[in-house]
Amino acid sequence: MRIGIDARLLTYRRGIGNVVFHLLHGLSELSDDCSYVIYVDDPSAKELVPDDARFSVRTLRPKFYPAWEQISLPLRVARDKLDILHCPGNTAPVYLPDQVKLVLTIHDVMYLFPASILHKSPSFYQRVGREYLRRIVPFVARRAASIITISESSREDILKYLHVPEERINVVSLAANGACQVIADASLLITVRKKYSLDSPFMLALGAIDPRKNSATIMKAYARFKQQNSGPSKLAIIGLPVNGMMAFKRLAEELGISDEVVLTGFVTDDDLVALYNAAELLIYPSLYEGFGLPVLEAMKCGTPVITSPSGSIPEISGDAAVMVNPLDVDEIAAAMKRVTTDKVLHRNLVAKGKTQAEKFSWQRTAEKTSEIYRNVMAG
């Protein structure tokens, strides 16, 4: 088979970009006779593609996303005479040569949720992106020979909102970043603590301006926790974009926790793994997740998790996390106290978390994806 993969997001090593990276490297470890054409929009992405004779890289222009996807990509696909084009980032070209079978990964369809469920994003870019998804995804989903999604929860949402045949939807789970592991070298943890001014025990949260990630509620719950607990502690919220940082600094001031909250932008993978290891817990009360990779990443690093029963999270976390109502500040604060003070609960969460994370691997993700390619070609 000659398989093309849309890897435009490969250089953006977060979210779907990380998924694409691990998928490519997982496929390279399979002993098949497929050839892979990897489509990117940045020449530097070639360094992230497996060094394998079966993989070739095409850099397409312009970088402007809709033009790249709807014009440049289908034109090049036609020239490359593919059997399959796999688009792993929710969208795909509307028009493709008839002989090219489309495999489409839809991570979630929250952009199709009614306004009563989907909170309006303060990000103009994200709002435009959601509108593009609303227009493109229903069309390409109907055209796809096979749809891959990442959880049973997302599968149910796809059936509800896109009305595609059930037999064309395949659930292929993701996995934690391979770099996530327990760090035994205490000096590495001391170094990352100093780097981010985390001299006290701290809770870790992954921040975002997207209301779905619930960063403001996390801060309010932490403020409530501090009112009721006098011991030294900090809250580290990482991954905030520069344009959203000031709003969270103002909120910290209003809540009286400025000295206890550390806000950072994006951190490197190495720092993220070290921060998972050094943290007392990960607080992740998301309002909706198609999968929830940070839950598995923290568990693999031996870090207890507080999260919410929203979207796919219960099937990802199993019984290895503390579940809270993501809208209840008091309940989240109480969970923070339980996990930081109950040593038996803490040990049980660490042990269960490691076991749960081992149920997911990128090797199995690649194997299942390759099987879908074969089934699509078999008709």
Secondary structure, DSSP 8 states (H G I E B T S, - for coil): -EEEEE-TTTTS-STHHHHHHHHHHHHHTS----EEEEEESSGGGGGGS---TTEEEEE-S---HHHIIIIIHHHHHHHHT-SEEEE-SS---S---TT-EEEEE----GGGS-TTTS---S-HHHHHHHHHHHHHHHHHHHH-SEEEESSHHHHHHHHHHH---GGGEEE------TT------HHHHHHHHHHTT--S-EEEEE--SSGGG-HHHHHHHHHHHHHH--S--EEEEE---HHHHHHHHHHHHHHT-TTTEEE-----HHHHHHHHHHSSEEEE--S--SS-HHHHHHHHTT--EEE-S-TTHHHHHTTSSEE--TT-HHHHHHHHHHHHH-HHHHHHHHHHHHHHHTT--HHHHHHHHHHHHHHHHH-
